[in-house]
Amino acid sequence: PDTVRLLPMLGNSIVIAFVAWLLTSTLLVGGWGQTVGGKAMKLEVVTRTGGVVGFGRAFLRACAQTTTMLTCGLGLLPLLGKSKRTLHDRLACTCVRMHEED
């Protein structure tokens, strides 16, 4: 009986964590072109033409990353192609590159 009462709390926690991740990813990539991990690895997300991603495109990219997560990484398969762009990068017209120091 106690387990049944905990299930809604678990579901709420998952939703809250997902929304927090979605917002964090959108704000960091849209505002600075990097997540914390990307900064540590000296990577940045840019448009295909090398421009700033912006919040709308960053949100689209974050939503598309959900597809990759829900399919156990199948969205990463395009990495095997010539352009090395993931499904979420293709959908958002973005790419990841080494960050150029100022």
N, C-alpha and C positions, 0 to 999 in steps of 0.2 A: 504493500500500500504506500509506503514512503517513496518508493521509486516512481510510482505513477505521479505523485505530486511534484517530483523533481524534474520531470520531462519538460513541462512548459518553461521552467527556469533555464534549462539547457538550451531549448529552442530560442528563447529570448537572448541568451548570451551569444549564441552563434550569429543571430541577426545583428546585434550590437557590434560584435567584432567585425563582421563583414562591412557594415556601414562605416565604421571607423577606418578600416583599411581602404575602402573606396574613397573616402574623403581625403585621407592622408596622401594616398597615391596621386589623386587628382591635384591637390594643392601643391605638393612637392614637384611633380613633373610639370604641371601647368605653370607654376611660378618660377622654378629654378632649373627645370629640365633634368632633375636628378632626384632619386630617392636617397635615403641615407645609405643603403647598400651600394647604389650606383656611384655615389660620391666616394665611398671607401674603395671601390674598384676602379675609380677614375673613368666612369662611363657617363654618358649623357644621352637623353632622348631628344631628337630633333625631328623636324619635318623632313620629308624626302629631299627637299631642296636645301636643307641645312638651317632652316629658320626656327624660331621659337615655337614650341608646341601650342601653348595657350591652354586655358582651362577647359574649353569645350572639347577639343581634341584629346586632352589628357583624360577627361571623364569618359569619352568613348573608348579610349585605349584601356582604361581600368575596367570598364564593363566587359569589354571583349576578353580581357585576361580571365574573367570569371569562367568563360567557356573553356579555357585551357585548364583551369583548376578542376572544373566539374567533369572533364573528360580524362582525368588522370594524366595530363600532359600531352594529349594528342595535338593541341594547338602549337606545341613546340616542334612538331615534325617538319614544318617548312624550313627550319634551321638547316636541314640537310640539303636544301637547294642552293643555287648559285648566289642569291642575294643575302642569304643568312638572316632573313626577316621572319619573325614569328607571325602566327595568324593575327594576333592583336595588333602588331605593327602594320601588317598589310591592311587591315580594316580601318585603322586610324591614319593611314598614310604617314607613318613615322618610321624611324630607324634608330638603332642604338649605335653610338660610335664612341671612340676614346675621347675623353674631355680634353680640350686644348686649354692649357694653362694660360692665364692672362699675362 
